[in-house]
Amino acid sequence: AAAYKALPSCEIVACADISPENAQAFQELFGVARTYTDYREMLAKEQLDIVSVCTWPALHEEMVVAAAQAGVRAVHCEKPMALTWAGAKRMVEACRASGTLLTFNHQRRFGAPYRKAKALLDEGAIGTLERVEFSVGNLYDYGSHSFDLCNYFNGERGAAWVIAQIDYRTENLVFGAHNENQAFALWQYENGVFGMASTGAGAELIGCHNRLIGSEGVIEIGATAREGQEKPPVLRVRRAGSARWEAIDCGNEGLHGPGYIERAIADVVRALGDGRPSELNGDNALRATEIIFACWESVRRRGRVDLPLTIEDNPLHEMVASGALRIG
């Protein structure tokens, strides 16, 4: 909301929240004209250019589709996309059918460490890209950002296959959705570049937030400090022909900001205004989400999953519900 308010072309005219108290607090904080406790009533009564969907993942699909059918020009939705693979695809299809601009809040793309890492890669600082890696807490909630960044670094290519394993011994619900405790995933893109991710307790294997391995060098974002050593810079590169790390100045910007959400919102508004696509578009989000669900499907099949993904459900939720994957 603060990001919209910062743009002279935007006015927040309405909000919907099932809690009247929350809606009123939001109204007072941001000077919103009208509040609703039913988002469908809001869609029916207001003439909205942009709707931001900021609810839990299980509600994303129905709200995005409803907004598209109501004639909203643009929908900016929180990540992860949806609770099921079918739901994620339906959101994109509904918005395509209505001509609605659909974007997802993978705002890290607009951060200096990630932008500068991509620029280094594109200028040949590490040769030809061979592998992308990341380590975070989970594959789905936080991992949605990380898979999206891997695809960004690799030119938005689609994945060809995925193989993965997870551990889920302790229930881990994030915004109502199951997330594994630990995972290891390997995938390959259609252009031959490999991807590797380790989450939870195994994140130390990677040792940084993101890594780009080239034929002649390495780029690291958010490297962790070894015991007794000084914390590495947020972005560093070991260029072709060098054995030394070079720190890249990213100003005051770290892994999470500041300013990333503001830039993402500004890009959505810009895309709606000039008709050029946003990097946060639904097709890019689908490519990242497909790898996530393919990881869990690999666990269910106990084998490699070749893409495109042909399932409709959420394999992790289904394995928990059926008892095939026992927590505790």
C-alpha positions in Angstrom: 0.0 0.0 0.0 2.8 2.4 0.8 4.4 1.6 -2.6 1.1 2.5 -4.4 0.8 5.7 -2.3 4.2 6.8 -3.3 3.2 6.8 -7.0 1.5 10.1 -8.1 -0.6 8.1 -10.6 -2.2 5.8 -8.0 -5.0 6.2 -5.5 -6.1 3.5 -3.1 -9.9 3.7 -3.3 -11.0 0.6 -1.5 -9.9 -2.5 0.5 -11.5 -5.7 1.5 -10.8 -7.7 4.7 -12.9 -10.3 6.5 -12.0 -8.4 9.7 -13.9 -5.1 10.0 -11.3 -3.9 12.5 -8.4 -4.7 10.2 -10.2 -3.0 7.3 -10.8 0.1 9.4 -7.2 0.3 10.6 -6.0 0.0 7.0 -8.5 2.7 6.0 -7.2 5.1 8.6 -3.6 4.4 7.9 -3.7 4.9 4.1 -6.7 7.2 3.7 -8.9 4.7 1.8 -12.3 5.9 0.9 -14.3 2.6 1.3 -13.9 -0.7 3.0 -15.6 -4.1 2.5 -15.7 -7.4 4.4 -16.5 -9.3 1.1 -14.1 -8.9 -1.7 -16.7 -10.0 -4.3 -18.9 -7.0 -3.2 -15.9 -4.7 -3.6 -15.3 -6.1 -7.2 -19.0 -5.6 -8.1 -19.3 -2.1 -6.8 -15.9 -0.5 -7.6 -14.3 0.3 -11.0 -10.8 -1.0 -10.1 -7.7 -0.7 -12.3 -5.4 -2.7 -10.1 -6.1 -5.2 -7.3 -3.5 -6.5 -5.0 -4.2 -10.0 -3.6 -2.4 -10.2 -0.2 -4.1 -13.3 1.3 -2.9 -16.8 2.1 -2.0 -19.1 -0.9 -5.2 -21.2 -0.7 -7.3 -18.1 -1.5 -5.1 -16.7 -4.4 -6.8 -18.7 -7.2 -10.4 -17.8 -6.5 -9.6 -14.2 -5.8 -7.5 -13.7 -8.9 -10.0 -15.4 -11.2 -12.9 -13.4 -9.6 -11.0 -10.1 -10.2 -10.3 -11.1 -13.8 -13.9 -12.0 -14.5 -15.0 -8.7 -12.9 -13.0 -6.8 -15.5 -10.1 -5.6 -13.3 -7.3 -4.4 -15.6 -4.3 -5.7 -13.5 -3.9 -8.1 -10.6 -0.8 -8.1 -8.5 -0.7 -11.2 -6.3 1.5 -12.4 -3.5 3.7 -15.5 -3.9 3.6 -18.5 -3.8 1.1 -18.6 -6.8 -1.5 -21.1 -5.6 -2.0 -24.1 -3.4 -2.2 -26.5 -6.4 -0.5 -26.7 -9.8 -3.9 -26.7 -11.5 -4.8 -23.5 -9.6 -1.7 -21.7 -10.6 -2.4 -22.5 -14.3 -6.1 -21.5 -14.0 -5.1 -18.0 -12.7 -2.9 -17.4 -15.7 -5.5 -18.7 -18.1 -8.3 -16.6 -16.6 -6.3 -13.4 -16.8 -5.2 -14.2 -20.4 -8.8 -14.7 -21.4 -9.9 -11.4 -19.8 -6.9 -9.4 -20.9 -6.0 -8.8 -17.3 -2.3 -8.1 -16.5 -1.3 -10.7 -13.9 1.9 -10.3 -11.9 3.4 -11.9 -8.8 5.4 -10.3 -6.1 8.9 -11.7 -6.8 10.3 -8.3 -6.0 13.9 -9.5 -5.4 14.5 -9.3 -9.1 14.6 -5.5 -8.7 17.4 -5.5 -6.0 20.9 -4.3 -6.7 22.7 -7.5 -5.8 20.5 -9.6 -8.2 20.5 -7.0 -11.0 24.3 -6.5 -10.7 24.9 -10.3 -10.6 22.9 -10.7 -13.9 24.8 -7.8 -15.5 28.1 -9.5 -14.5 26.9 -12.8 -16.0 25.7 -11.1 -19.2 29.0 -9.3 -19.7 30.9 -12.6 -19.5 32.6 -12.1 -16.1 32.3 -15.8 -15.3 32.2 -17.2 -18.9 29.2 -19.3 -19.9 26.6 -20.1 -17.2 26.7 -23.8 -16.2 24.8 -24.0 -12.9 22.6 -22.0 -10.6 22.3 -22.8 -6.9 20.4 -21.5 -3.9 19.9 -22.3 -0.2 16.8 -21.1 1.8 14.4 -22.4 4.4 12.0 -24.2 2.1 11.1 -24.8 -1.6 7.7 -23.3 -1.6 7.1 -20.2 0.5 10.6 -18.6 0.4 11.8 -20.9 -2.4 9.3 -19.3 -4.8 11.6 -16.3 -4.9 14.7 -18.4 -5.3 13.4 -20.5 -8.2 12.2 -17.3 -9.9 15.7 -15.8 -9.5 17.3 -18.9 -11.0 15.1 -18.6 -14.0 15.9 -14.9 -14.2 19.6 -15.6 -14.3 19.1 -18.3 -16.9 17.1 -16.1 -19.3 13.7 -17.3 -18.3 14.2 -20.8 -19.8 12.0 -23.7 -18.8 13.2 -26.7 -16.9 13.4 -30.1 -18.7 13.4 -32.4 -15.6 13.5 -32.4 -11.8 14.6 -34.9 -9.2 14.3 -34.2 -5.4 13.9 -35.6 -1.9 12.5 -34.0 1.2 12.3 -34.6 5.0 9.1 -33.6 6.7 9.2 -34.8 10.3 7.8 -31.7 12.0 4.6 -29.9 10.7 5.6 -26.7 9.1 2.6 -24.6 8.0 3.4 -21.2 6.5 0.3 -19.1 5.8 -1.7 -22.4 6.0 0.4 -24.3 3.5 2.7 -27.2 4.1 6.4 -26.6 3.6 9.1 -29.3 4.0 11.7 -29.2 6.8 14.6 -30.0 4.5 15.0 -30.7 0.8 17.6 -31.4 -1.9 16.7 -30.7 -5.5 18.4 -31.1 -8.8 17.0 -29.9 -12.1 18.2 -29.2 -15.7 17.0 -26.5 -18.0 16.2 -26.9 -21.6 19.4 -25.2 -22.6 21.5 -27.6 -20.5 22.2 -25.4 -17.5 21.8 -27.3 -14.2 20.0 -26.1 -11.0 20.6 -27.2 -7.4 18.9 -26.3 -4.2 19.3 -27.3 -0.6 16.9 -26.2 2.1 16.6 -26.4 5.9 19.4 -28.1 7.7 21.1 -28.8 4.4 21.4 -25.1 3.4 24.9 -25.1 4.7 25.9 -27.2 1.8 25.4 -24.3 -0.6 26.7 -21.7 1.8 25.2 -18.7 0.1 21.8 -17.3 -0.9 22.4 -17.7 -4.6 25.4 -18.9 -6.6 26.0 -18.7 -10.4 28.7 -21.0 -11.6 30.2 -20.3 -15.0 32.7 -22.0 -17.2 35.4 -19.5 -16.0 34.2 -18.1 -12.7 31.7 -17.8 -9.9 29.2 -15.2 -8.6 27.8 -15.4 -5.1 25.0 -13.4 -3.5 24.6 -13.5 0.3 27.6 -15.8 1.1 27.6 -16.9 4.7 30.7 -16.2 6.9 32.8 -19.0 8.0 33.6 -19.2 11.7 36.2 -16.6 12.7 36.1 -14.9 9.3 34.7 -11.5 8.3 31.2 -11.5 6.8 31.5 -11.5 3.0 30.0 -8.7 0.9 26.4 -9.2 -0.3 27.7 -9.7 -3.8 31.1 -10.9 -4.9 32.6 -12.4 -8.1 35.6 -14.5 -8.8 36.2 -13.6 -12.4 37.7 -15.6 -15.2 41.4 -16.1 -14.7 41.4 -14.9 -11.0 41.6 -16.9 -7.8 40.5 -13.9 -5.7 37.0 -12.7 -4.7 36.1 -9.2 -5.8 33.4 -7.3 -3.8 30.7 -5.5 -5.8 29.3 -2.4 -4.3 25.5 -2.6 -3.9 25.1 0.5 -1.8 22.9 -0.2 1.2 20.9 -2.9 -0.5 20.9 -6.4 0.9 19.1 -9.6 0.2 15.6 -8.2 1.0 15.8 -4.5 0.3 15.2 -1.7 0.9 13.0 -0.5 -1.9 12.4 -3.8 -3.7 8.6 -3.9 -3.2 8.3 -0.3 -4.2 10.2 -1.0 -7.5 8.0 -4.1 -8.1 4.8 -2.1 -7.7 6.1 0.7 -9.9 6.9 -1.8 -12.6 3.3 -3.2 -12.5 1.9 0.2 -12.8 4.3 1.0 -15.6 3.4 -2.2 -17.5 -0.3 -1.4 -17.2 0.3 2.1 -18.5 2.5 1.3 -21.5 1.4 -2.2 -22.4 4.9 -3.6 -22.2 5.2 -6.9 -20.1 6.4 -6.9 -16.5 9.1 -9.2 -15.5 6.7 -10.3 -12.7 4.3 -11.7 -15.3 2.3 -14.9 -14.7 4.2 -17.0 -17.3 7.5 -16.3 -15.5 5.9 -17.2 -12.1 4.5 -20.4 -13.6 8.0 -21.6 -14.7 9.2 -21.2 -11.1 6.1 -22.8 -9.6 6.3 -25.8 -12.0 9.8 -26.7 -10.6 8.5 -26.4 -7.0 5.6 -28.8 -7.6 7.8 -31.1 -9.7 10.2 -31.4 -6.7 7.3 -32.7 -4.5 6.0 -34.9 -7.3 9.5 -36.4 -7.6 9.2 -37.4 -3.9 5.8 -38.9 -4.5 7.0 -40.9 -7.6 10.3 -41.7 -6.0 12.0 -40.7 -9.3 12.7 -38.1 -11.9 9.9 -36.0 -13.2 10.1 -34.9 -16.8 8.4 -31.6 -17.7 5.9 -30.3 -18.6 4.2 -31.3 -15.3 1.0 -33.3 -15.9 -0.4 -33.4 -12.4 -3.1 -31.1 -11.1 -2.8 -31.3 -7.3 -0.3 -30.4 -4.6 1.8 -33.5 -4.1 3.1 -32.5 -0.6 -0.4 -31.8 0.7 -1.7 -35.0 -0.9 1.0 -37.1 0.7 0.3 -35.6 4.1 -3.4 -36.1 3.8 -3.2 -39.7 2.5 -0.7 -40.7 5.2 2.0 -41.5 2.6 4.2 -38.9 4.3 3.9 -39.1 8.0 4.8 -36.0 10.1 6.3 -36.7 13.5 
